[in-house]
Structures are given as C-alpha cells and as structure tokens.
Amino acid sequence: MALGLLGKKLGMSQIFTPEGVRIPVTVIEAGPCVVTQKKTVESDGYNAVQVGYDPIPTHRASRAQQGHAKTAGKGAYRTFREFRLEELDGLEVGKELTCEVFNIGEKVDIAGRTKGRGFQGVIKRHGHHGGRATHGSMFHRAPGSMGMNTDPGHVLKGRKLPGHYGNERVTISNLEVVATYPEKNLVLVKGSVPGGRNSTLIIRKKK
C-alpha cells in the first residue's frame, strides 16, 4: 500500500494547458491530516499509520475519541483512516500531512461513496433498453423474462433486477494530479471522482 490523504470533494471545474487544451478537473480539499496512531509489525503485525481529518470541537467527540486523539495532541477529528506502508520513516504521531505529498503528473487512486439514488428500475440501475414505446406494446420499462419455468424453476442468482442503486464505495484508479495549491490545501485531478459535493474521499498514491 502507499501513503495517502483524506479529503473533501468541492466540485468540478476546468483548466487550460499552455497549448489551449481544456482539461476537466475535480477540485479536492486534500488534508491537512494528522497522524493519530502508528502501527508496527512488532506491536500490531503490520506497518501502518492512522490519520485524522476534519477537526471537530473536543466536546463534540466521544470520550473514547478524545482519548484516542490525545496522543497526537492536535484535538479531535471526525474521520479516521489507515494507510498500510512498508516504511514508517518520518511519520511520527502528531505529524501533519498536507497535499504536498502529491506531485504534479503522478497517478492516484481515489475512493468515495457514490450518490444514493434509492430504489430504481432496471433501466436506470443497469442500463436496460426497455420495450417499444408504441400503443399496445404492454412492455415498456419492465425487467423482462426472469428465467425458465420448469427447470430450474427459480430466478437464477445474478439476475439484473430493480433494487437499491448507489450509496456504495467506488474506487477510481490512475487519476492524474494536474495541479496542487498547498496554501489552500487543494488538489486538482483530471476527470471525475465518486460522490457529491462535500463528500469525504480517500486519495492514495500509486506504488
């Protein structure tokens, strides 16, 4: 695994290269994150750092959260995540990580939770075409045939049917870092990322 940051999706925009090529970008507020726990092979069986993001008033955190974050000495945080690493050099508890860990042009993997769309039919959920829109068709947006009647006599597993759509974790790989603004904690990546505005993202560096 590789080091990464937690961030917040602010929205989409566009930038232009010196040659005049338009690049669609997603604006992400990446960090600052604080190392709240350090795990080693000797103590936990693997190397990792836990980082905290989005500080909150101490009185709004549970006593367990307050005690856990006290070792870092930087207050309480809303979100915690782990990043497994091979080496932990320079990553001490209390160290602040900013978007400067990312370099322009490098690739990152970004994970987020997609927008929840509730209960949807097969056309929106799975992209089915549906039936004819003519009079008398009687088949417009239904799922269609479910399977055989006598054998096997039940709906096979994996059949694409209506159901809950969205609100699931999705990772987009190999997104390019186009620009960074450390003074504003902003990272611009080429393309789109999962989730709505102000949703939490996990940004990992490629190995």
C-alpha positions as CSV (number, residue, x, y, z in Angstrom):
1,M,0.0,0.0,0.0
2,A,1.0,3.6,-0.3
3,L,0.6,6.8,1.7
4,G,-2.5,9.0,1.1
5,L,-4.7,11.6,2.5
6,L,-8.4,12.2,3.3
7,G,-10.1,15.0,1.6
8,K,-13.4,16.6,0.6
9,K,-14.8,16.9,-2.9
10,L,-15.6,20.6,-3.6
11,G,-16.8,20.2,-7.2
12,M,-15.7,20.2,-10.8
13,S,-14.0,22.8,-13.0
14,Q,-11.7,23.1,-16.0
15,I,-8.2,24.4,-16.7
16,F,-6.4,25.1,-19.9
17,T,-2.9,24.0,-20.9
18,P,-0.4,26.5,-22.5
19,E,-1.4,24.9,-25.8
20,G,-5.0,25.7,-25.2
21,V,-6.2,22.2,-24.4
22,R,-9.1,22.1,-22.0
23,I,-8.8,19.6,-19.1
24,P,-11.8,18.8,-16.9
25,V,-10.7,18.5,-13.3
26,T,-12.2,17.7,-9.9
27,V,-11.3,20.2,-7.1
28,I,-10.4,18.3,-3.9
29,E,-9.6,19.8,-0.5
30,A,-6.9,17.3,0.5
31,G,-6.0,17.5,4.2
32,P,-4.4,18.6,6.3
33,C,-4.4,15.3,8.0
34,V,-2.7,14.5,11.3
35,V,-1.0,11.1,12.2
36,T,-3.0,9.9,15.2
37,Q,-1.6,6.4,15.5
38,K,1.4,4.5,14.3
39,K,1.3,0.7,13.9
40,T,4.3,-1.5,13.5
41,V,5.0,-5.2,12.8
42,E,6.2,-5.7,16.4
43,S,3.0,-4.3,18.0
44,D,0.2,-4.9,15.5
45,G,1.6,-7.4,12.9
46,Y,1.8,-4.8,10.1
47,N,3.1,-1.3,9.3
48,A,0.5,1.4,9.0
49,V,-0.3,5.0,10.0
50,Q,-3.7,6.2,11.0
51,V,-4.6,9.7,10.1
52,G,-7.4,12.0,11.3
53,Y,-9.2,14.5,9.1
54,D,-11.8,17.2,9.6
55,P,-11.2,18.6,13.1
56,I,-14.2,19.0,15.4
57,P,-14.6,20.7,18.8
58,T,-13.4,18.4,21.6
59,H,-16.7,18.4,23.4
60,R,-18.4,17.0,20.4
61,A,-16.3,13.9,20.3
62,S,-16.9,10.9,22.5
63,R,-14.6,10.2,25.4
64,A,-13.1,7.3,23.5
65,Q,-12.4,9.5,20.5
66,Q,-10.9,12.2,22.8
67,G,-8.6,9.7,24.5
68,H,-7.5,8.2,21.2
69,A,-6.7,11.6,19.6
70,K,-5.0,12.9,22.8
71,T,-1.7,11.2,21.9
72,A,-1.4,13.4,18.8
73,G,-2.1,16.5,20.8
74,K,-4.0,18.2,18.0
75,G,-7.6,17.8,19.1
76,A,-10.4,15.5,17.9
77,Y,-11.3,14.6,14.4
78,R,-14.4,13.5,12.6
79,T,-12.9,10.9,10.3
80,F,-10.0,8.4,10.8
81,R,-8.4,6.1,8.2
82,E,-5.4,3.8,8.0
83,F,-2.8,3.6,5.3
84,R,-0.6,0.5,5.2
85,L,3.0,1.2,4.4
86,E,6.3,-0.7,4.1
87,E,8.3,2.0,5.8
88,L,7.3,4.5,8.5
89,D,10.3,6.7,8.5
90,G,9.4,10.4,9.3
91,L,5.8,9.6,10.1
92,E,5.6,10.2,13.8
93,V,2.4,10.7,15.8
94,G,1.3,14.3,15.6
95,K,2.9,14.9,12.2
96,E,0.7,17.0,9.9
97,L,0.4,15.8,6.3
98,T,-0.7,18.2,3.5
99,C,-1.3,18.0,-0.2
100,E,2.4,18.5,-0.7
101,V,2.7,14.7,-0.6
102,F,1.3,14.6,-4.1
103,N,3.4,15.6,-7.1
104,I,2.0,17.1,-10.3
105,G,1.7,14.4,-13.0
106,E,1.7,11.4,-10.7
107,K,-1.2,8.9,-10.6
108,V,-3.5,8.4,-7.6
109,D,-6.4,6.2,-6.7
110,I,-9.5,7.9,-5.2
111,A,-12.2,6.1,-3.3
112,G,-15.5,7.7,-2.3
113,R,-19.2,6.8,-1.7
114,T,-21.5,7.3,-4.7
115,K,-24.7,9.3,-4.6
116,G,-27.6,7.3,-3.2
117,R,-30.5,7.1,-5.7
118,G,-32.8,4.9,-3.7
119,F,-34.9,2.1,-5.3
120,Q,-34.6,2.2,-9.1
121,G,-35.7,0.1,-12.0
122,V,-33.5,-1.9,-14.4
123,I,-33.4,0.9,-17.0
124,K,-31.7,3.4,-14.6
125,R,-29.9,0.9,-12.5
126,H,-28.5,-1.5,-15.1
127,G,-28.9,0.5,-18.4
128,H,-31.6,-1.8,-19.9
129,H,-33.2,-0.6,-23.1
130,G,-36.8,-1.4,-22.3
131,G,-39.6,-2.2,-24.7
132,R,-41.3,-0.3,-27.5
133,A,-43.0,2.9,-26.6
134,T,-45.9,2.3,-29.0
135,H,-49.5,1.8,-28.2
136,G,-50.4,-1.8,-27.3
137,S,-46.9,-2.8,-26.5
138,M,-47.5,-3.5,-22.8
139,F,-43.8,-3.8,-22.3
140,H,-42.0,-0.5,-21.6
141,R,-39.7,-0.5,-18.5
142,A,-40.2,-3.9,-17.0
143,P,-37.2,-6.3,-16.3
144,G,-38.4,-8.9,-18.8
145,S,-38.2,-12.7,-18.6
146,M,-37.0,-14.0,-15.2
147,G,-35.9,-17.5,-16.3
148,M,-37.3,-20.9,-17.1
149,N,-40.5,-22.3,-15.6
150,T,-39.9,-26.0,-15.0
151,D,-36.1,-26.2,-14.8
152,P,-34.6,-24.8,-12.6
153,G,-37.9,-23.3,-11.5
154,H,-36.5,-20.2,-9.8
155,V,-34.7,-17.0,-10.6
156,L,-31.0,-17.5,-11.1
157,K,-28.5,-15.7,-8.9
158,G,-27.1,-12.6,-10.6
159,R,-30.2,-11.6,-12.5
160,K,-30.3,-7.9,-13.0
161,L,-33.4,-6.7,-11.3
162,P,-34.8,-3.4,-9.7
163,G,-33.3,-2.6,-6.3
164,H,-31.2,-0.2,-4.3
165,Y,-28.9,1.9,-6.5
166,G,-25.9,4.0,-5.4
167,N,-24.6,4.8,-1.9
168,E,-21.7,2.3,-2.3
169,R,-17.9,2.7,-2.1
170,V,-16.3,3.0,-5.5
171,T,-12.6,3.5,-6.4
172,I,-11.4,5.2,-9.5
173,S,-7.8,4.3,-10.4
174,N,-5.0,6.1,-12.2
175,L,-6.3,9.6,-11.9
176,E,-3.7,12.2,-12.8
177,V,-2.8,15.1,-10.5
178,V,-2.9,18.2,-12.6
179,A,-2.2,20.9,-10.1
180,T,-1.7,21.4,-6.3
181,Y,-2.2,24.6,-4.2
182,P,-0.6,23.8,-0.8
183,E,-1.6,27.3,0.6
184,K,-5.2,26.4,0.1
185,N,-4.9,22.6,0.6
186,L,-6.3,22.0,-2.9
187,V,-5.5,19.2,-5.3
188,L,-6.9,19.2,-8.9
189,V,-7.2,15.7,-10.6
190,K,-8.1,15.0,-14.2
191,G,-11.6,13.6,-14.6
192,S,-14.4,12.9,-12.2
193,V,-14.5,11.1,-8.8
194,P,-17.3,9.4,-6.9
195,G,-19.6,11.2,-4.6
196,G,-21.4,14.5,-4.3
197,R,-20.1,17.9,-3.1
198,N,-18.6,17.9,0.4
199,S,-18.4,14.1,0.4
200,T,-15.3,12.5,2.0
201,L,-12.7,11.0,-0.3
202,I,-9.6,8.7,0.3
203,I,-6.7,9.7,-2.0
204,R,-3.9,7.1,-2.3
205,K,-0.6,7.5,-4.0
206,K,0.2,4.7,-6.5
207,K,3.0,2.4,-5.5
